[in-house]
Each structure stands twice: as structure tokens, then as C-alpha cells.
Amino acid sequence: MKKCPQCGRDYDNTMMFCLDDGAELLYGPALSVPPAVAGGALSSDEGPETAILHSTAAPGEAPTRALIHTTEQTAVLPRGAEAEPRESLGGLSEKQSFSANRAAKPLIAAVAAVVLFIGAFAGYRYFSIGGSGAINSIAVMPFENRNSDADTDYLSDGLAESVIFRLTQIPDLKVSPTSSVMRYKGASTDVAKIASELGVDAVMTGRLTKRGDNLNITVELVDARTNKSLWGEQYERKLSELLTTQREMVAEIVSKLQLKLSGESEQKLAKKYTDNSEAYQLYLQGRFHWNKRTAAEFEKAVVFFKQAIEKDPNYALAHSGLADTYGLFPRYGDFRPKEYMPQAKAAALKALELDPNLAEAHTSLAQITLFYEYDFTGAEKSFKRAIELDPNYATAHQWYGLLLTYIGKNDESVREAKKAFELDPFSLRINADLATSLAVANRFDEALLQNKKLNALFPDERRFRGINGNIYTAQGKYDQAVDELLLSLTADKDFKPENITRMKEAYGKNGWDGFQRMYGEILLEELNTKQAKDPNGYISAGEFANAYAWGKNKEKTIEYLNKAYDERDRRMMNLKADKTWDFVRDDPRFKELVKRVGIPE
């Protein structure tokens, strides 16, 4: 048995580091041994229901112990405890002393009983747990917020997300990511159905109630294959103890799943990202708003991440969260990349300075390096490092897959996109990016099928029809492309009905070329109207380049693509892969621009 020298917690011999404080575990008796039994006797000092079987270590060997907790009818041997064979058993307490000859037979019988028990226990483990096979996958559901108060949702969602993050540090354990489990939030908990849909063996559910500074947290871990409860616990804690409680939960899950951990995995699980409870709660609030993926929610997330950093400047995860937020602003609204991306890079670099092994921060830096600095080599290096540190981080595979699409490595791109999908099958963006990767690779039937799956998960007529239209366009199936694109535009409430009529008429008169030119004209009208309403507002040059490209205006397209380059627009990544630019692809000015962006040949 091992013991933490700091907190005193007991662990079995397979563990190396304490999951509470990260201290290296030491061998040694967990309880002080009275002189009368120091020689290795059977003692009943712990009470009538517990016996301690002590072993005498040879010189230079670490002492060990095996505990057998007994009740009137059963005995339970803790994980990792093994009764080692001994040449003698001596030093009995007063009530147990008798001559060696009289003791021999009973003691031999006792040892035999222990051996038989170990065999029986192993059999019990096989049939009760091992009979269904080892548990290699788990889903941690969003905790039910019993307060019915949206202001405390960050606690119920954040606690689950923290547990998920910790468990993903175990390489051989498949953990459903936050984006996958969040779709079950507020729904009735059908463990078997959830496990089947997510493809996991075990499901953890929980409930959280907050009254003032008091928390009541109830959790249950269920083997979905047998519908047996593996563990349940109720925590009555203060809000300030939330961080410690989260660590305890992870330790219990690891124990109940009987996971074999490497030394590296133990270190990752034991790692403390912050000891400041207030910083941790602020970080949870930041992630809560970040997960909603809107510009307004990003602004709230920035506030909470910064407050978390003020409480603990060395909190690497908070810096990484800030980098993620700044990095996505230009993608989710009219925000100048030059205003937000440098802040994103500074936050990512700070996170890596504090924790060089944080996969999330490497991924954030890779995204900035790619989409803002146009450094394909540097971005690929950071993506690969992130994947090396955490092979189960779906976002790293997803974004790396996009990079491979941009440089024309289509087979590798699809591979990474499918890996991301395998890890996070219920992410909207990952599903959409997989459809795009398949289409760019000319795997059109697969792309159409993937788009159907995306729509089944996230019904959206505009997106569904739009992706279909792009796929049919790439195939040259223009009648079908027009039908789908018009259905997509009809589903757009901001697109005027009279413009639908204009596009239909243009297609009828001049075919696909007329349809494209009319769409480009309408897009340009909308952009000019938007700019007139807010002359000081920002509209990406890339949007104008796209409108001119539909309208087949070569001069204006190249002019605005160069402006988009100066703005560091992320659309520049797509110059090689996007068929929108085919009509200017042979122009020397376009070829020069592709070289300036640095897209490999």
C-alpha cells in the first residue's frame, strides 16, 4: 500500500502520485504499528470488523500491507492489496498468543482462506465487472441544475466539463467531449440510450444544488452494459471547495473503473492548474459563455477569463481560454483580425510559457499561426505537438485537417477530419468540416451523405441546402445546384424574395453563368447597403472579393483579394482549394498572391 506524505490519503501500489495534491506516493504502513505486533502479526487493533495483515519487509525493501475488511458474512480486499507468502507469522497479541505448534494449523488454514478468498474475489471481479469486459469509454453528462437558475448553469456545466478535461488526460480512455454531451442537457437521462448513441461503456450523471455558499452535489457512475451502478456519492461542500471536489470525483472514477495508469497519466491527473477557488469558478464562467459561440457571448467570456487571470496570473488554462476567445472573434462577426489576433497570440504564448505541455494552448497558437500569420509550417508543427500531447483532442485534428485541405493534401485532410469526427461526433463544426473535406477531395457521394447526417443532428434548411448546392456546383450539376442554392437563400430571412425571382430569371435566360453573375450583383448591393448604414463599421475585403468573384469581375476580385491579404483575412487560406477563384486562377497576379500567402505548391 502507498500513502501520500502530505494529505495522508491511501493508494494501491500501482499509483505513483497523489490525485489530490500531486505529491509522490511513498510505501509504508498506513497506520502506526504497535511494538507488540511489529514482527508481522494478525492484529485486531482496528476493531472487530477489520483485520490488518502485516508483512515484514526484508532489509532494503519497502514495507507493504494488505487490508481485509470483514463483515459477518463477507470479506472485501481493496484494489492492489496482495497477501504475500511469509515463512513465519509471529508476535501475536495477548489475546491471541498460544504455542507455535498449536498455532500452526489454524494459521495455515487462515492463510489458505486468504488464498481462497483472493481467488474468489478475482472471480467476482471477472463476473461482476470483467465479465462485460474492461470499461474503456465514458460519458460525463452535464450536471442537472436543481436551482432552475440560469446564473448557476456555469457551475453545473463547468463541473462536468472540468471532469471531462481531467479524464481526457488518460490516453487509453475514450471520453465523450463537452460538445457531444451538451446535447443531452435538460433531457431525461436514459443511460442506455446515451451510451448507445455516444458509443461508451459507462455514463456518469449528477445533480447540483446551490444554496448561498453551500453546494449539494450528487453523482452516480453506471456501467451501461449491465445497468449496474459502479459508484454513487453525495457531497455537501462549500462553494470554495468546488475545485477540491472535482479532483475527488476524478480520483473516484479512476478507482471505480479500475484503470491502469502510466506514470505520465498519473502526473497529468494529479496536476494542479490552480489552487485558487475563485479563479477556477471565474474560468468556468468564461468557458460557459465561450461554448455558446456568439460574438456577444465571447465578450462576456473575455471578462471572466481576465478576472480569473487577475486572481491567479499563473493559471495557464485561463490564458488559453482567452486566446481561444480572441482568436474566434473575427470568425463570428465583423471584427478586424489585426485588432484581435495579436491579443490571441499573446495569450496563447503566455499559456505555453506557464505550461509547455498544454495541448489546448498549442492548438490555439496553431490556429493563430495559420489563419493570421499564414505560416503553414509553423502551424503544422504546433498542431502535431498538440496531437502528440493529447491524441484525443478533437479540435486539434479538426483544424489540422483544414490546413491539409488548404495545401491540397486531400486524403490526409479527410483522415484528420474523420478522426475529429470519431472523437466528437456531435460537434456541428466538425461535422460540417468533414463534409467540406470530402467535397474538396471529390468524394461527392460521401460528402452528400455526411451533409445529411449533419442536418439530422442540427436541422438547418439554409446550411443543409447551401452545402448541397456547393457540392453539386463542384460536380458541374448546375440544375441541381441552382435548386439547392435557391432553397438555401429562401430559408434566409434577410434575403429578399424579389432577389430569388431575379436569380431564377437569370438562370432561365443565361444558364449557370447568368445565375452566378446575378448572385454576385445582389451580394454587392447588400454589402454597399450595409456599408452605407455604418460608414465606420468594418466589412472584410474578403466579402467584397467573394461578391466580385460571383459576378466574374476579374479586376475587382484580385484588387479585393489583395486588400484581404493586407487585413490578414482567413479566407486567404482557401485560395487553392476553393473553386470560387477558378476564373482568375491562371492570372499571374493571382498566382503571385498565392505565393505571398505561402500556400505550398
TORKOL-345367 format. One record per atom (N, C-alpha, C): y, x, z. Coordinates in pm, whole numbers, plus 50000, padded with zeros to 5 digits. Layout:
BEGIN
YXZ...
***
This chain:
BEGIN
498805008550000500005000050000501245008850000502295004449936503565011749935504645003650005505685010750046506765004250121508095009850075509095001050068510455005650035511085011850159511545024350152512135030850270513485024850310514095016950219515405011350250515334997250309514644988150235514614974150280513334970650355512294979450347511064976950421510084967850350510394963750226509514954450156508224961350115507084954250128505774959650091505484956949944504804966649878504374965249740502954970749727502254966349619500944972249597501094985949533499964992949522500015007049481500425009249336500444998749254500805000449112502305001549091503094997349191504544997449176505105011149215506255014649154506885027549182508295026249240508975015149207510355013349252510524999449312511394998349410511674985349474512454976649377512044964149363512724954949272513994949249333514224951649462515444946849527516554957149522516234969949560517294979949570517064992149483515934992649410515705003549317515215016349379514995016449511514545028649579513115031949540512795044949537511425049049507510515045249622509385039149592508455034549696507645046149749507305045249879506545055749946505215050249994504165058749990502895054850051503025055550202502275047050272502265047750417501945034550478501465034550602501145021850670502395013450685502245000650652503384991750660503734988450804502764989550896503004986951036502694999551114503395001751223503095013251305501715011451368500925022151373499555021351423499485026751564499035018951661498925023651799497965035451808498185044551903497315056251916495845052551928495545041151990494155037552014493395034751886494125031451775493435028151651493795037751538494485048651573494945057851470493805064051392492625064251451491505070251382490955061551272491385049251258490945040951148490035029851194490395022251296489525011851349489914998251299488984988851309489294974851290490074970251409491254964451386492114960351497492544946051477492734939051584493214925251579494614924251637495364935451632496704935851691497674926251624497424922451499498364913851429498134899251459497144895851539496924881851573495554877251530495174865451569493824860751546493484857951401494504856151315494204852651176494344864451081494674876151128494884887551041494154899751094493484906751005492854919351042493344930150949493574942251002494044953350921492944963750913492544967050793491524977150773492214990150737492284999450831492985012150810492035022550757492505031050670491685042250623492325055250665491525064850697492025077850738492155086650616493345091450587493575099550468493165113950493492645120050391492325134150400493605142150401493565154550452494775162950455495415163950316496705161750312497435162550185497435149750106496645139650147496615126950075497525116950143498115108150062498965097550118498095087250184498435082650307497645072350374497745059250299496675051350301496665038250238496155028050336496345014950303495785004550386495394992850297494454984850345494074972550276494174961250375494854950550336495034939150425494104927950385493454922050485492674910050462493214899250553493894889150494494404877850572493304867450577492854863850696491754854450708492194841450771491554830650727491694817750793490304813850840490124801450887488834797450938487754797850830488124795350705487104794150602487294803650484488474809550472488734817750354489374830950390489304840250300490004853050315490754855750187491944861750198492774864550081493144879250082492784886249979493104900349967494334901949878495434907749928496654909249848496394917749724497274915849620497174923649498497264938449528496384946249464496464960749476495764966249598495394957849697494754962849818493284965249790492814977049818491424980449794490844986949919489664982249963488984988350077488175000050027488615012150062487925023850014486735027050105485635032450051484475035850135484825046850233484285045750354484535055650459483205060550516483215072950562482005078450621481795073350763482875070150833482725065150970483845055651003483565046951097484575037651149484565039251299485635044551354485625047151497486915043251562487065046851690488315044251761488535029751787487525022051827487665007651846488515004551968489174993051964489964988752078489054984752192489644982652310488854979952431487904968152414488404957152361487584945152350486464946952248486614956852157485634958452051484694970252075484884978452185484094990252198482644987452236481794994952171480364994852201479775007752146478515010452175477925023152134477805023751984477775036051932477725037851787476475031651728475355032851798474125027351743474175012151734474735005751839474824991151838475844986451734476874995051710477924990951617477524992551472476555001251446476255004751308475924992651222474984984351266474554973151183475664962951160476384958851268477474949451243478554954951151478854967951167479904973751084479474974750939478184978450919477684979050781477764965150717477384955150801477454941450750478884937550715479814942350801481224939050776481704945150644481314957950624481694964650500481084957450381479804953550396479144946250287479854933150258480294926650367481004914050348482304916150271482994927350304484224930350232483954932650084482864940350055482504943049916482194930049843481394921349912481074908549851482324900349828483234901149925484484893349912485294898049792485374911349776486144916649663485564911749531484234911849523483584906749403483884892149381483804884349492484084870049481485534867649442486434875849500487854874249470488144877349323487474888149274487654891549132487184880149045486054874049084485574862649007486524851049014487094848749132488064837849147489264840149054489734852649054490874855848968490544853448822489294856948784488934855348643488934840648604488334832348690488194818348652489474810448674490274814148778491474806248805492654810648720492694823748690493824828748611493324835548484492444845548503491984853248390491144845148294490534834348343489684826348256490444820748138491734818548156492564813648046493184825247970492844837448012493454849147950494724852948023495124865648008496334870348074497554862848022498514860948110499764854548070500684865148010500974863747883501774873647811503124868347765503404855847797504664849947749505154839347847506474838047852507074828747949508384823247895508684810947934509984804947906510624800948038511844805248060512594801748180513604791048140513374778848187514224767648149515594768148218516634762748153517924761248222517704753248350518284757748458518114750748584518824737148578518194727148633518804713848639519944714148740521114710148696522284709848784522314696448856521904696448981521824684049057523194678849100524234686849079525574682449118526194672849018525624672348897526224664348788527694667948770527964680848784529334685848780529384697148677530114694948569530164704948462530734718248511531534717948618532124730148669531104739548731529924734448763528874742948820527754745648721527934741348596526934744048494526734758948473527804766648494527674781048473526674787148569526524781048688525554786048785524134782948741523884770348705522534766348666522104773148536523004773848438522674780548312522604795648331523574800848406523684815348422522544821448501522064814248602520954819348681519724820848593519444810748511518304811448420518494822848321519694824348267519944834848170519774848748232520164850248358520004863048427518534866448445517744856548482516294858748498515684862548364516104855548258515614858648123515954873148087517184877048112517624890648079516774900948151516504898548278515684907948356514274908948300513684897548271512294897448226512134903748088513194903448007513094909547874512984924747883513174930348001513024944748018511564949048019510654939248023509224942148024508724941647879508374952847818508074953247674506924944247632505894943047716504694935547675504754920747711505884916147761506034902047797506984895247699506484884947632507344877147542508134867147625509454867747613510334859047691511204851047594511124837947600511954829647513513424832047544514254835047444515654838047469516454825747509517654828347557518514817547607518764806947500519034811147377519354801447273518194792047245516964796647270515804788147246515614777947358515784782247483515524773047595516674763347618517864766947573519024758347599518924744847527518114744347422517984731647351517274721147436516634725447545515934716047634516804711747752518014717047757518884713747870519174698747873518984692847989519254678648006518124669647962517094675347901515954667247855514894666747964514004656947953512914656048050512004668048034511494673048146510714685348144509244682248121508794683847999507384682647964506884696747938506284702648042505904716748037504974719547920503964711047899503004713447791503694713347654504604703747634505314702847507506224714847485506944718647590507854730047580507064742747548505954744647619505144756547598504594756947455504194745347404503644744647269504724747847165505904742247182506994744347085507504758647087507544764647206508064778247219506974788747203505714784447206504614793847192504464803047311504534797547433504424805547554503274800547642502824809347733501734805947824502234799447953503404803647999503924798948127505354794048113505704784648197507064778948196507584778448339508804783348358509454782448489510584772248482510584762948574511654752948583512354754348717513544748848726514274749948852515354739448864515774737248987516874728049017517854735149110519104732249092520134738749174521124728249224521414728849353522414720149414523414728749490524694726249470525744733849538526554724449626526644728049754527494720649848528394730649917529644730949871530554740949924530084754749883529844763449981529324776849953527824777649970527184766149991525734766050012525004762149884523914769249857523094766549741521684762549785521164752549719519754749049735519104750649598518174760049588517534763249460516024761349475515454753149390514014750949389513454755349255512394763349257511804768349133510294766149134509724764849015508274763749002507844770848874506764778548885506184785548772504824779348742504634774548618503424767248581502704774348467501384775848481500554780448371500344768448279501004768448165501004756748077499624754248016498774764348014497454762747953496514754548041496734755748171495874748448266496634737948344497974737948327498854728948402498754731348553498454743648592498364747248733499644754448776500114751148894501284757748949500884771549002501564781748950501284795448995502144799349114503294792849126504214796649233505324786349242505744783549363506884774949386507644779949508508934778249507509754783349617511044775249628511544774149749512844767849773513714777749847514904779849794515844789449852517054781849907517344784250033518574779350096519484791350115520454792950030521264805050031522754801950021523534811950054524964811450033525254815449888526374810849836526764814249700526854829449683527284836149788527424850749783526084857749772524984850549796523644856449790522944853549658523654847949561523044844149434522454856249362523144867449366522674879449298521354884249357521254884449489520014888549555518894878649527519234865949525518224855549499517634857049359518464860049263517984862049127516974873449122517254884349193516334895749194515014892049260515084884049365513864879749434512994871349340513634862449266512884853949173512124862349071512804872249015512174880748914510994888148975511174893249096510084900449162508884891449184509124878949222508024869549244507324866049113508094864249006507484861148876506584872548832507074884748843506284896448805504994896948886505094893849014503924894049102502934883149063503424870949045502524859749019501864860748880502544866748785501944868548653501014880548649500994888248761500144899948773500354909448656501624912548630501974921048518501794935748554501254943348464501124957748480502384964348425503124970848511504404976548472504334991648461504954996848357505115011248347506245015448440506325028348464507405033348549508765030148491508885030948359510155027848293510525013148310509525004248297509774989948313510204986848456509544993548552509914991248691511354995448718511745006748659513115011348677514105001448619513774995948501514664986248439514784973548524513644969048578513664957048661514444959448790514324971448842514974974548970516454977948954516874979748830518244984148804519274974048854520284979048920521374970548969522584972448877522984961748810524124962448721525434960848798525354953848909526494952749001525974948449137526694952649241526394947949377527454937849423528394935149335529504926349371529164912049330528954903549429528554889749401529634882149323530894884549356531974877649284532014881749138531824894749112531794899648974530644893348898529504892048963528334885948899528614871448862529214863748952529504849748924530534848448811531514857248809532514856948702531874860448568530944869948571530214873448449529424861448397528764854148488528014842248448528924831948381530134830448435531074820948375531514825648237531694838748222532064844148092530994841447987529734844048021528634841647928528464826647899528714818648000528594804147982529534799347871530784804047874531754799947772531474807047639531034819547643530744826947520529624820147442528644814947512527504808547446527884796047368529054790547392529474778347322530014781147183530334793647153530644798247018531784790646949532904789247017534114784346954535254793546997536314793746917537444802446948538054798847084538164785847113538744781547240537894786247358536564785547342535674789947449535664805147462535834812147350535934826747356537144831147440538234823847426539434827147504539174825847653538414815647691538034814047832537104825247875536174828847787535214839447820535924852647848536944855847767537694868247786538284868847927538834857647971539454857248105538424860448213537254854248205536244856348308535644870448303535404875748183534874889348173535874899348231537154897348202538164906448257538244905548409538114893448462538124891848607536914898548670535754897648603534554904248653534754919448657535404924648553535674939048547536654943248655537624934748686538564937748794537834938848929536854930148949536084930649074535174942849080534604946548964533724958148957533944965248823534834975248822535144982448697533934989248633532874991248710531674998148660530584988448614530934975948597529974965548558529794966048406528794973348359528604975548216528374962548139527634953248196527364940648127528634932648102529584933348194530854926148176531654932348061531644945648052532314952347939531624948747808530304948147809529554944447690529864930047648529964921147745530334907247717531714906347654532634914447704533994914647648533964919647503533144929647477533014934847341532444924247248531424917047294530834906347212531864895747177532714892447273533704881747253534784885847154535394897447178536424902147085535854903946945534614908546937534014911246807533764898846723533634887146788533344874946713534574866246687535694869646745536914861746721537214860046572537254870946493537604869346350536594860946273535374859646323534354852046252534474837146280535084833646391535144819646432536544813546424537434819946355538774814146342539694823246264540934819146251541924826946177542524837446269541764847946294542184858746383542124871946306543174879746317543274892446245542274902546300541394907946216540424917946264541094929946330542214934346277542874946246332543414943846472543544931246510544024928146645542874927746746541704923446704540604921146799539504931746795539224937046677538094946246667538294959446742539484965346741539664977446823539434974846972539824963047019539564959547160538064958047184537374952547084535924951147095535264964747103535724974147020535124987447021535384994547154536584993547206536905000047334536004994747445535774981547445534924975647549533464980047532532994980747408531604985047384531404999547425532355008047390532255022247428532285024047580533085015947647533135016747794531795012347853531215001947798529904997347846528875008347830528895015247717527915025947692528195038347776529455040647807529795051647898529185049148035529235036448079528685032848210527165031748207526625027548094525175025548083524725028647940524375041147912523985045147776522725038147726521965031747814520705025447774520805010247764522005005147748522204990747739522114986447593521004980047557520764976347417521854967147364522334957947450523364948447407524644955647365525004966047438526234973347405526064981247276524894986947253524644993947126524744984247009524234972047029524294961946924525734957746897526504955947003527924952546986528654963446908528404975946945529054987046877528634987646730527364984846704526864985046566527564974546481527754962646538528414951946465529854955746430530544961946526531924966246502531964977346398531034986746411530974998046318530724993246175529914982846161529594977646029530714969045972531074958546044531954948345989533434952145993533804962046072535204965846079535464979746023534584988946059534795002746015534085005845883533224996645838532484998345712531665011245712531135014545828530325026645842528855022345849528205022345734526825017545727525855026945800526065039945786525185049645851525295048846003526525048346053526725047546197526205034546254526405023646179525925010646226524405010346232523765015846128522295015946127521745024146244522385035146273521955043446386522035035646517523135028346537523295020646661522315008946668522075002146555521094991246554519704996446590519325007646530517995013146558517875017446703518945022746759518905026646901518765014446990519455003746955519354991347033517924986047029517314986046911515954981046895514954989946968515225002946968514355012247041514395009247191515595006447241515755003647384515184990147422515334980347334514834966747361514304960747231513024962947201512444957747076512464942547067512684935747181512664921147183514054914947178515074922947148516444917747141516674912247001516604899046987516624892546856517904895346779519044895546846520324897346778520394910846708519814921146768519814934346705519044933846573517884927446572517114925946449517874917446346518504906846394519244897846305520364905246231521214912146307522354918846246521924931046164520884937746208520374948846128519834943545995519214931845999518734925545877519874922745780521014918445831522174916145745522634929045679522674939745756523064952745699522144956345583520854954445601519884957745496520074948845372520484936245394520804927445281521984932945203523014937245274524224942045210523974954345122523014962845162522784975145086521624973644987521104961444975520114958844872518674961844910518404964545036517024966845081516434953345124516104945245024515784931245049514474929145124513444936745092512174935045162512324938445310513044949345337513264953345476514154943145548515114937745473516004927645531515224915345575514344910545489513524898845522512644901845642512114913845647511264917745761512034916745893513244922145895514044921646018514464907346050514804899645947515214885745969514044877646026512844880345976511674873146027511334877546169511564890046200511334894746338512304887846433513564886846392514544879846475514134865246493513654858946386513204845046391512004843546484511084853046477509904852746564510314853446712511324861646740511774863346878512634851646926513384845646834514304834846872514284823946765513204816046760513034806346652513964794346657514724792846767515594781246778517074784946775517374796746724518764800846706519264795846570520384788946571520944783746446521274795146349521984805246398522414816046311521234824046258520224826446340519064834146295518294826346188518164813346206517514805146104518284805545973519604804345981520434804445860520394817945791520454828745869520424842145810519084845145744518004839645799516694841545735516674834645599517214822645590517284815645462518094823745361519204829545407520054837545319519324850045271518654857045363517924869145326516854866245222516154855145238515124851445142515714848345005516864841545004517514838044878517994850544805518624859744878519114872044816517954880344760516794879244826515594886344779514894879044665515514868244616514954860044507513644853144547513454851044676512294843644724512754829244748513044822444638513774809844644512984798444709511704797444678510904786644738510844788144890510694800644936510674803145080512034800045142513094803345068514444800745118514694785845133514274777945034514444763445042513654757545159512424762645177511604757745288512234761345422512764773545433513404777845556514644769345585515384765745479516564757245498516174743445550515024738245505514524725445558514204726545706513604737645744513284739845886514564740645969515564747545914516864748545982517464734746002517414726445900518004713145909517234704046004515914706346014515124698446108515524701646252515854714246276516264718346411517714714746439518574716746340520014714546357520524706146239520314693246244520724684646131522224685746103522544689245983523934690445940523944689245788524334677645738524264674845595525074684945514526234688345564527104697445489526454711145474525954716745586525344730045580524064729945497523234719645520521954718645450522154718145299523034709245256523274707745112523954720145054524844726245132525544738145084524604749845058523664752245153522704763145134521784760145016521344747745006520524743944890521274746544760522544742744758523354744644638523464759344600523654767944700523754782344672522434787844616521314782944670520014787644623519774783344478520104770644446519924765744309520874772944214522054776444261523004783944178522424797544143521844804244243521244817444220520094816644121519424805144116518304803144023518774798943884520054795443873520544790543745520214775943721519824768743826519514754343814520784746443844521684745743745523034741043772523124726043797522294717943733522334703543761522024700843908520974707443958520604705644099521654711844191522204723244149523224729944230524454720844247524894714744138526064705844143525804694044234524624687944221524284676444306524374680244454523794691644488523764695844629525154699744679525894706844598527234711144641528174699244659528064689344571528904677444586528524669444711527234668844741526804662144865527344669644987527364682944978527904690945088529394688245107530134687844999531574685445007531874671145051531044661745012531234647745054531084646545206530194654945263529984654545409531114661445485531994668345414533134675045476534294664945487534614660945608535624650745630537014655045583537224668245574538534673245534538674674645382537584672345311537634673645165537944659945105539004659445027539484646644977538514640544874538264627644884537344620844790537784622444645539114622444619539574623644481539194637244421539034647344509538634660444458537164660544416536354652344481534964650744439534924645244296535784635544271535864629544137536294639844034537284647944069537774658343977536654668143940535824671644037534764681344012533654675243926533344662643950532334655843868532794655243722534044651943703534574650843567534584664643498534924674843574534974688443517533584692843473532574689343552531214693043515530754685343391531154672643386530774664543270531394669643142532604674743147533314679343027532964693642988532924702443088532794716743057531624723743126530704715943179529504721843238529774729943363528874739343388528944747243512530234755443520530674761043409531904768943409533094760243448533174748043394534264738943428534204734743574532994732643625532814729043766533344740043857532984752543826533424763843908534954765143908535524764243790536964766043779537734755043853537234742743846537884731743917537774733844069536624738444115536454740744259537404751844305537534762444225538464773144261539894768044268540274759244175541634753444175541874745344301540874737344341541014728944462541094737644587540274748144594540304757144710541684763644722542244767844611543554774444613544634764644658544554752244613545524742044656545474740344808544274739844862544124737845006544674749745084544434761945037544924773945106546454774445103547044771044988548514771244978549144760745068548494749045078548994738445166548924742945312547834749245347547664754245484548704764845517548964773645423549944784245445551354778545456551654768245379552984762145383553234755445518552204749945577552354743345706552614753345819552084765445806552264775645909552494789145841553734791645797554024804045722553684816745799553724816245931553444828146012551974829046053551214818946016549794819046051549014828845965547824832146011547014841845939545944834745857545894837645729544814833345642544244845845577542974848045592542354860045539542524861245388542824873445344542904875945200541564873345133540484874745210539164872145156538984857745114539654848345182539574834245142540244832045009541374838544989542054837444860541214843944749540604855344779539754862044680538594853044639538024846044735536914836844706537374825444615538554819844644539074808744563539344813444420539944825244406540234830444271538954833744196537914837944270536644841144205535994828544148536034817444222535514804744169536304800544045537594803444048538444799743934538394809543820537594820143835537404830243729538694837543693539544839443793540774847043774540504861443818540174869943719539734883543749540834891843817542064891143767543154899343820543434895943966543554882943995543854878744132542674881444226541474879844174540294882544259540304896944306540494906344215540494920444252541684923844340542834917844311544024920144393543774916144539543194904444559542994899744696541774906144765540834910744686539744918344746540264931444804541214937644736541814949944788542624947144915543294935644917544024931845038543044929145153541914922945120540904920145222540344933245277540224943245191539764956445237540764962145337542044961245306543084966445397543064959045531542714946145527542664938145650541384940645729540434947545668539104950045727538324936945740538364928945634537654916145630536154918645621535364911245698533924913145699533274908945567533974901045485533424896845356533174908745263533814919945291533654931645204532214936845207531484933645312530084937945319529254931945206529684920245157528884912345064529184915044917529954925544888530354927944750529164930244658528124936444710526954939544629525964927944624525814920744735524764910544745525204896744699526494893544710526974880044681527244878344531526614868244471526764865744327528144860344291528944856844392530304852144366531084862344284530774875144305531564885844242530944890744112529934883944061529254888743940530184889943820531164880843811532014880743690532994892543688533164899643799534024911543799533224924243827531914923143835531084934343880531194946543789531414944343658531484955543564532894961443553533874955343620535244960443614535334973543694535904984143635536004997143705536714996143839537694987043848538424985543976537524979844085536624970944046535674965344142534684976044186534214983944089533274994644122533905004744217535165007744195535875017044283536005011244424536234998144431536354991644562535024992344638533924990244567532604991044631532395005044689532845015344616532735029044667533595031044791534805025344790535705026844905535115020345029534475008845010533825002245124532665010745175532035018245084530955027145127529575021145117529435010245038528115004045024527225013544944526085017545000525195026844929524705021144798524515029844701524015025544569522575020644581
***
